[in-house]
Amino acid sequence: MNHEKPGSRSSRILPPRPSSAAMSPADVLARKQAREHKDALVRGVTSIQEMRAAIRQASRELPAISAVPRLRLPDAATFRMRAAAGLPFVISGLVGKWPLSALTPQTLRDRFGALPVRARVGDYINTAFAPDRAMQDMSLLAYLDLVANDTQDLPPYLGNLELRELNALCHWPAWFKKMGPPRFWLGPSGTVTPLHCDYDDNIFAQVWGRKRIFLSPPHHDEFLYPREANAILFGSPFDPEAPDFDNFPLARQATMIECIMQPGELLYVPAGWYHQVRALTFSLSANRWARALPLVLNGATALTAGPADQGRMTEAGQG
């Protein structure tokens, strides 16, 4: 077991969870509007709503696909050209070379067991995007011990965590001018992220294990009963692995493309594409979201913030 001194990076305190329980409806609305304004400035666009609408419109022009294509590691120009077509694809030849890929679960326990983590527990599927969903703080070692003998159908999950101590073990490509910090996803077989979409371009690295991902194009949100979590994140109650067409009849019209991610592969998920992720084995994944106009919009000037907004964008990024 790795014993860290109190002042070490591994003993850092997890940030408090957001809460709106004591806020008035007016305050909640004001906070929502402020976040959406900041989201727009960070991405250099005039309006998140207009950006979402443009992504859905561009999606209507996409060719239908039944499988996610796979290709060898492209250079930056080739990646951006391919990504601008607005379709997902899998890349090999990169993630398998990361130092993180060479780590074993035992090494993770020995070197990083003292890291504080926040696990999704209980029914985190049906409460996936609720601000008060059940979470439990513990050390990484405690989490690994917890799931080692867990027999629940829905095991606890470490999802969407910043683990800065692992960042140096990942060599992310410089395909985007601006990206958010790496996020890590760790858990046994059966852990799930339910169907949702992010309105940012996303590169998703499968480091260990295998995952099944279902993908659906942005304009098929009209069949997926979307619910807004925030301006750039929408969830769907439809489960493509156990389709309930009695309660969600429109979902019969939604395209669902299945993709099995293997260790060492990287998936490009274009902004606005719905996706559901299930671990088929014990898995470690990582991802990063771009913080810019999505590539499918091909630099649409009508959505791009002007010089005055760019100044505010810098201030927002420093806030």
N, C-alpha and C positions, 0 to 999 in steps of 0.2 A: 504494500500500500504506500502511496506517495504522501509523505507528511510535509506540508508546506508551512512556512513561517507566517504569522498573522499579517505581515506587511507585504507578502508576495502578491503577484498578479492573480494567482489562482484563488486567493481568498477574497477577491473583490465581491462587493455586495450586488445582488441582482437589482435592477431598477424596479421601482414600485409599479404595480399594475395600474393601468388607467381606470378611472371610475367616474361615472356621471351620476351616481346615486343621489348626491346632495345638490345637484344642479337643477335649476328651473328649466322648463322647456325652452324659454328664450335663450338661456345661457348655452344649452345643448346645441341649439340651432346656430348661435354665434360661433361656437367652437367648431362646428362642422364647416361653416362657411370660411372661417379663417384657415382651417386645414386645407380645404379645397383650393383656396387662393394660393397658399404656400406650395401645394402640389403643382399647380400650374406654373408658378415662378421657377421652381426647381427644374422642371422639364422644359422651360423656355417656350411655353405655349400660352396663348391668350385665354384659353378656356378648356378645362378638363372635359366638360360636357360636350363641347364641339369636337374635341379630340376623339372621344368615345364614338360619337356619331360618324366621324370620318373613318374610323377603323372598321365599324360595321358596314359602312357603304363600300369601302374597298374590298371587304370580304365577299361581298355579293358578286364581285367580278372574278373571284378565284376559281381555278379549275377544281373539280371534285377529285379527291384522292381516296383510296381505300387502304393505303399503307403508308407509313412514314419512311421516306427514303433514307439510305445510309451512305455516307461518303467518307473518304479519308480526309485528314486534317487539311483544310484549305488555308491559303494566305488571307490576310485581312481584307483585301479588295474583293477576292472571290467570295468570302463569307458575306460581306455586306451586299454584294450583288445578288447572291442567292437568297439572303434574308429579306431583301426588298421585294421579293416575289410574294411574300406574305404567307408562306407555307412552312410547317415544321419540318425539321430534318435532324438526323442523328449523325454525330461526328465521332470517328474513332481515331486513335493515334495520339491523343493528348493526355487525358486524365490518367491513363495507365502509367504514365511516366512521372506523375507527381510523387513526391516523398510520402504523402498521406496514403497513397494506394499501397505502398509497401509496408505500412504499419499493420500490425496484427491487433485483434481485440485485446489480447493480453498486454501488449505494449500500451494500448490506450488506457487500460486500467492502471498500469504501473506508473506511467509518466503523467497522466492527466486525471487521475482518479479524484483529486481534491477539487477540481473545478466545480463551481456552483452552477447548477442547471435548473431549469423549470420544466417539469413534465406535464404533458396533457394527460389527464386522468378522467375516469368516469366515461360518460357518453359524450366524448368530444366530437363526434360526428354531427349529431343533431344540434350541438351548441357551438359549432366550429367558429362562427364569426360573432358570437355574443361576447361583449366586453367582460361579463362576469362568469365565463365558463370555468369549470373546475381545473385548477392547476395546483401542483405541489412542488415546492422548492426542496432540493436535496443536492448532494454531491453527485458527480458523475459515477463514482464507484457505487454509491447507494442505488442509483438508477440501474446500473448494470446488474447488481445483485438482485434487485427487485424483479427485473424481467427475465432473469436466468431461469427462475422456477415458476414463472407466471403462466397460468392456464386459461386466462380470460380470452374470450373471442376477440375482444378489442383491447390489446395490451396498452399500457402507458407508453407515451411517445414523446421523444424530444424533437420538437419541430420548430423550425424558423428561429434558431438560436444563433446569436453572435458568439462564437468561441474564438476570440482573437488569438489564443495560444496555438490554434491550428492553422492560422492564415499563412504562416511562412512555409507550410507544408503543401500549399496549393499554388500552382503557377498559372494564373488566369490569363487568357489571351487578351490583347489590347484591341478588341474589335469595336468597342464603343468609346466615345470621348469621355463619357461620365457614367459611372456605375455606383450602385449602392454597395454596402459592405457585404462580404460573404456571409451566407446563412447556412447552418448545418442542420441535418435531419438524421436522427439515429434511432433505431428501434428494431425489434424482432419482426418476424413474419406476422402479418395480420394488422400491422399499424397502417392507418389510412389517413389521407388528406382528401376530404370529399370534394365533389365537383364544384369548381369555381373558376373565375377568370381574373387575371391581373391586367390592367391596361398599361403595362410596361413590357418591353421585350425582356426575355428571360433566357439565361443559359443555365442548364441543370446538369450537374455532374454526378454520375452514378459511380461512387468510389468502391464500395464493397457491396456484394450481394446483387439481387435481381429485384426489379420493380415492374409492376404492370401499370401502364398509364393509358387512360382513355382520353382522347382529344376530340373536341368539337369546334367548328369554326365560329367566329364572333357573331355573325348575323343569325346563327341558330339560337341565339339567346331568346328569340321570340317563341321558341318551343320549350324552353328550359326553366320557366317560372323564376327568373332571377330575383334575388333579394340583395339590396345594396348594403354592404358592410361599411364602405366608405367610397369616396369618389373614384378610386382606382381599383377597388376590390368588390366583386359581386359573387355571391354564392348561389347554388342551385340545390333544391331539395331532391332532385331526381338522382337516382343511383343507377348508373349504367350497368353495374354488376348484378343488380337485382331489380330490374325495371318494373315499376308499378304504373302500368298504363291506365289503370282504373282511376287513380288519383291524378295522374299527369298524362292525359291522353295526347296532348300536343307533342310530347316527347317522342312519339312514334316517328315524327318527321325529322328529328334531329339526327344528323350524321354522327356516328361514334367510331373513331378510329383507334384500334388497339395497338399499343406499342410495348414490347417487352424490353426493358433496359437491362443491359448486361454490364458487369463490372468494367470500368475503364471507358465507358461511353459518355458522350455529352449530347444533350438534347437541346435544340433551339426551339423555344416556344414563343411564337410571335405574340405581340400584345393583343389582348382580347380573346385569345383562344381558351375555351373552357378545357379544364383537365382535372382528372381524378387520379390519385396515386395510391397504390397499395404495395406494401413490401411483400414479396413472395418468399424471401429468406431474411435472415438478419442483415440489415443494410445500413450503410453510411452514405449519405448523399450531401451535396452542397449546391448552392445556386447563387446567382447574382442577378439583380434586376438592373436594366439600363435606366438612366434618369435623363431621358431626352425624348425628342419626338420619335415615335416608333418608325422603324425603317420602312415599313410597308407604305407609309404616307409620303415617302420620297421627298422629304424636305418641304412639304406644303407650306408655302409662304403665308397663306391666309391664316394659318394656325400659329405661326411663329411670333413670339413676343418681340416688340420693338425695342429700341435702345433704352427708353425710360424703364420699361419692364425688366430689361436685362440688369439694370442697376439694382432694382428691388430684388431680383432673383439672387444676386450676390448677397444682399443683406439677409434674405431668407435662408440661404445656405449656411450663413454664419450663426443663425439663431439656434 
